[in-house]
Amino acid sequence: MITVAHPNQVAAELIGRDYVSYSALSLYQQCPLRFFFKYVAGLPEQTVAASLVFGGAIHRAVEFHFNELLAGNRPAHLDTLLAEYHEAWRERETAEVRFGKDDDQSTLSGLAERMLRAFQASEMSQPAGTILGVEEQFRGAFADGCPDLLARVDLLVETADALVISDLKTARSRWGRDQAEDAAGQLLLYSELVGRLMPGKPLRLEFVIITKAKEPVIDRLPVALDPKRAARMSSIAQRVWRAIEGQHFYPSPSPMNCPTCPFRAPCRAWAG
């Protein structure tokens, strides 16, 4: 009798975890060899883009804000949110931070203060409805032959007529609807898992975009929940996993991504 390993076991043996995340699938689509270095070979990242550290620190401050509301407390003061932001920088990994032109930790700190102040003044800071989860994790099967998907939902709110899944992002400029629709894959996959929480309850999906500007703007952009699009996204993710499972790893040179890649040295040394 032939025993076929469960996809979760296959994932554990290949990438050291018995699930897959949307960020991992996206990284493979961006560059299969970078995925290999990070998840299969487990190489340490020598550098990290300041934009990633900055975005994570803003996320942490906003997460603290919503956790206070979830606990029934008053909204935190701006100074408290900034303290969370700075703590996230202190706790970052030891990789060297690569700053963009005209940026350093001081200028980014000032930008963070403007962005968090704008967030506090926006309607997003006081969501209508009941907060059910902040950075809530969901895990479950999403496609045949694939390991479980682990989803982390930034904010989950129940209103009278829907469950609202909100994903927070920082961006250099305001997004348009086309940009939101192009990035919708993550929310569409997450909707498959979150929908199991309250079967029959309609779902609403949205991106919350905070711009990195002199005068930051907070936009809420809805994403249409179309079953056909959700099924298409699951099929794409399934095909990506099959490529990973087949260990199809190769470089994908890009003038946009290569300059900030933390694995430039091992990539150049890779012989195929």
C-alpha positions as CSV (number, residue, x, y, z in Angstrom):
1,M,0.0,0.0,0.0
2,I,1.4,3.4,-1.0
3,T,1.1,6.0,1.6
4,V,0.8,9.6,0.4
5,A,2.2,12.3,2.7
6,H,-0.3,14.9,3.8
7,P,0.4,18.3,2.2
8,N,1.1,19.8,5.7
9,Q,3.8,17.2,6.2
10,V,5.3,17.9,2.8
11,A,5.4,21.6,3.7
12,A,7.0,20.9,7.0
13,E,9.7,18.9,5.4
14,L,10.3,21.4,2.6
15,I,10.0,24.8,4.3
16,G,10.1,24.0,8.0
17,R,6.4,24.8,8.7
18,D,3.3,22.8,8.2
19,Y,1.4,25.6,6.4
20,V,1.9,28.3,3.8
21,S,1.3,32.0,4.1
22,Y,0.1,34.4,1.4
23,S,3.4,36.4,1.8
24,A,5.4,33.2,1.1
25,L,3.3,32.5,-2.0
26,S,3.7,36.1,-3.2
27,L,7.5,35.9,-2.6
28,Y,7.7,32.8,-4.8
29,Q,5.8,34.7,-7.6
30,Q,8.2,37.6,-7.2
31,C,11.4,35.5,-7.3
32,P,11.5,31.7,-6.8
33,L,15.2,31.8,-5.8
34,R,14.6,34.4,-3.1
35,F,11.8,32.1,-1.8
36,F,14.4,29.2,-1.7
37,F,17.0,31.2,0.2
38,K,14.4,32.4,2.8
39,Y,12.2,29.5,3.4
40,V,14.1,26.4,2.2
41,A,17.7,27.2,2.8
42,G,16.9,29.4,5.8
43,L,19.6,31.9,5.1
44,P,19.7,35.0,7.4
45,E,18.8,38.2,5.7
46,Q,21.8,40.5,5.6
47,T,19.8,43.7,4.9
48,V,16.2,44.8,5.2
49,A,14.6,47.7,3.4
50,A,13.7,50.6,5.8
51,S,10.2,50.7,4.2
52,L,9.5,47.2,5.5
53,V,10.7,48.0,9.0
54,F,8.7,51.3,8.9
55,G,5.5,49.6,7.6
56,G,5.8,47.0,10.4
57,A,6.3,49.6,13.0
58,I,3.2,51.6,11.8
59,H,1.2,48.3,11.9
60,R,2.3,47.7,15.5
61,A,1.1,51.1,16.6
62,V,-2.2,50.8,14.9
63,E,-2.6,47.3,16.3
64,F,-2.1,48.7,19.8
65,H,-4.8,51.3,19.1
66,F,-7.3,48.6,18.1
67,N,-6.4,46.3,20.9
68,E,-7.1,49.1,23.4
69,L,-10.6,49.5,21.8
70,L,-11.1,45.7,21.8
71,A,-10.3,45.7,25.6
72,G,-12.9,48.4,26.1
73,N,-10.4,51.1,26.9
74,R,-10.2,54.7,25.6
75,P,-8.1,55.3,22.5
76,A,-4.4,55.5,23.3
77,H,-2.6,58.9,23.2
78,L,-0.4,59.7,20.2
79,D,2.7,59.5,22.4
80,T,1.8,56.0,23.3
81,L,1.4,55.0,19.7
82,L,4.7,56.6,18.9
83,A,6.3,54.6,21.7
84,E,5.0,51.4,20.1
85,Y,6.4,52.5,16.8
86,H,9.9,53.1,18.2
87,E,9.8,49.9,20.2
88,A,9.1,48.0,16.9
89,W,12.3,49.6,15.5
90,R,14.3,48.5,18.6
91,E,13.0,45.0,18.4
92,R,13.7,44.5,14.7
93,E,16.1,41.9,13.5
94,T,19.8,42.6,13.4
95,A,20.0,42.9,9.6
96,E,21.3,46.2,8.3
97,V,18.6,48.6,7.4
98,R,18.8,50.1,3.9
99,F,17.3,53.6,3.8
100,G,16.0,55.2,0.7
101,K,17.3,58.5,-0.7
102,D,16.9,61.4,1.7
103,D,15.6,59.0,4.4
104,D,16.9,58.1,7.9
105,Q,15.4,57.0,11.1
106,S,14.8,60.6,12.2
107,T,12.9,61.6,9.1
108,L,10.9,58.4,9.2
109,S,10.0,59.1,12.9
110,G,8.6,62.5,11.9
111,L,6.6,60.8,9.1
112,A,5.3,58.2,11.5
113,E,4.0,60.9,13.8
114,R,2.1,62.6,10.9
115,M,0.7,59.3,9.7
116,L,-0.5,58.2,13.2
117,R,-1.9,61.6,13.9
118,A,-3.9,61.4,10.6
119,F,-5.0,57.9,11.5
120,Q,-6.3,59.0,14.9
121,A,-8.3,61.8,13.3
122,S,-9.9,59.5,10.6
123,E,-13.1,57.5,10.8
124,M,-11.1,54.3,10.5
125,S,-9.8,54.8,14.1
126,Q,-13.3,54.3,15.4
127,P,-14.8,51.5,13.3
128,A,-18.6,51.2,13.3
129,G,-19.6,47.8,14.8
130,T,-18.0,45.4,17.1
131,I,-14.3,44.6,16.9
132,L,-13.9,40.8,16.9
133,G,-10.2,40.5,16.2
134,V,-7.0,42.4,15.8
135,E,-4.1,40.6,14.0
136,E,-6.4,37.6,14.2
137,Q,-5.0,34.3,12.9
138,F,-7.1,31.9,10.8
139,R,-5.9,28.6,9.4
140,G,-7.4,26.0,7.1
141,A,-7.4,24.2,3.9
142,F,-7.9,26.3,0.7
143,A,-7.2,24.0,-2.2
144,D,-6.7,20.3,-2.9
145,G,-3.1,19.1,-2.6
146,C,-2.0,22.2,-0.7
147,P,-1.0,22.7,2.9
148,D,-3.1,24.8,5.2
149,L,-3.1,28.5,4.6
150,L,-2.3,30.7,7.6
151,A,-4.0,34.1,7.4
152,R,-3.4,37.1,9.7
153,V,-6.3,39.6,9.5
154,D,-5.3,43.1,10.6
155,L,-8.9,44.0,11.7
156,L,-12.1,42.0,11.8
157,V,-15.3,44.0,12.7
158,E,-18.9,42.7,12.8
159,T,-21.6,45.2,11.8
160,A,-25.3,44.6,11.7
161,D,-25.1,43.3,8.1
162,A,-21.6,42.0,7.5
163,L,-18.2,40.9,8.7
164,V,-15.7,43.5,7.6
165,I,-12.1,42.3,6.9
166,S,-9.7,45.2,6.8
167,D,-6.1,45.0,5.6
168,L,-3.8,48.0,6.5
169,K,-1.1,49.1,4.2
170,T,1.3,52.1,4.0
171,A,2.0,53.5,0.5
172,R,4.0,56.3,-1.0
173,S,0.9,57.6,-2.8
174,R,-2.8,57.1,-2.8
175,W,-4.2,54.0,-4.3
176,G,-6.9,53.9,-7.0
177,R,-9.6,51.3,-7.4
178,D,-7.6,49.4,-10.0
179,Q,-4.6,49.1,-7.6
180,A,-6.9,47.8,-4.9
181,E,-8.4,45.2,-7.3
182,D,-4.9,44.2,-8.5
183,A,-3.9,43.5,-4.9
184,A,-7.1,41.8,-4.0
185,G,-5.7,38.2,-4.0
186,Q,-4.7,38.3,-0.4
187,L,-8.2,39.4,0.9
188,L,-9.9,37.0,-1.5
189,L,-8.0,34.0,0.0
190,Y,-8.5,35.2,3.5
191,S,-12.3,35.5,2.9
192,E,-12.4,31.7,2.3
193,L,-11.1,31.1,5.9
194,V,-12.9,34.0,7.7
195,G,-16.2,33.1,6.1
196,R,-16.2,29.8,8.0
197,L,-16.4,31.8,11.3
198,M,-20.0,32.8,10.7
199,P,-21.5,30.9,7.9
200,G,-24.2,32.9,6.1
201,K,-22.9,36.2,7.3
202,P,-22.0,38.5,4.3
203,L,-18.4,39.5,4.1
204,R,-17.0,42.9,3.1
205,L,-13.4,43.3,2.2
206,E,-11.4,46.5,2.2
207,F,-7.9,47.9,2.1
208,V,-7.0,50.8,4.4
209,I,-4.2,52.8,2.9
210,I,-2.2,55.4,4.9
211,T,0.0,57.5,2.6
212,K,3.5,58.4,3.4
213,A,3.2,62.1,2.7
214,K,3.7,65.5,4.2
215,E,0.0,65.5,4.8
216,P,-1.0,61.8,5.1
217,V,-4.4,60.6,3.8
218,I,-6.3,57.5,5.0
219,D,-8.4,55.8,2.3
220,R,-10.7,52.9,2.6
221,L,-11.0,51.0,-0.7
222,P,-13.5,48.2,-1.0
223,V,-12.7,44.9,-2.8
224,A,-15.5,43.1,-4.6
225,L,-16.1,39.6,-3.2
226,D,-16.8,37.7,-6.4
227,P,-16.9,33.9,-6.0
228,K,-15.3,33.4,-9.4
229,R,-12.4,35.7,-8.6
230,A,-12.0,33.9,-5.2
231,A,-11.9,30.5,-7.0
232,R,-9.4,31.9,-9.5
233,M,-7.1,33.1,-6.7
234,S,-7.3,29.7,-5.0
235,S,-6.3,28.1,-8.3
236,I,-3.4,30.4,-8.7
237,A,-2.2,29.7,-5.2
238,Q,-2.5,26.0,-5.8
239,R,-0.4,26.2,-8.9
240,V,2.3,28.3,-7.1
241,W,2.4,25.6,-4.3
242,R,2.8,22.9,-6.9
243,A,5.8,24.7,-8.3
244,I,7.3,25.1,-4.8
245,E,6.6,21.4,-4.1
246,G,8.3,20.5,-7.3
247,Q,11.3,22.6,-6.2
248,H,11.4,24.8,-9.2
249,F,13.7,27.5,-7.9
250,Y,15.4,30.0,-10.2
251,P,16.3,33.7,-10.1
252,S,13.9,36.3,-11.5
253,P,16.0,39.4,-12.1
254,S,14.2,42.7,-11.6
255,P,15.5,46.3,-11.5
256,M,12.7,47.0,-9.1
257,N,13.4,44.2,-6.6
258,C,17.0,43.2,-6.9
259,P,18.6,46.4,-5.4
260,T,16.8,45.8,-2.1
261,C,17.0,42.0,-2.0
262,P,18.7,40.7,1.1
263,F,20.2,37.7,-0.8
264,R,22.1,39.4,-3.5
265,A,25.4,37.7,-2.6
266,P,24.1,34.2,-2.5
267,C,22.1,34.8,-5.6
268,R,25.2,35.9,-7.5
269,A,27.1,32.8,-6.2
270,W,24.2,30.4,-7.2
271,A,25.3,28.1,-10.0
272,G,21.9,26.6,-10.8
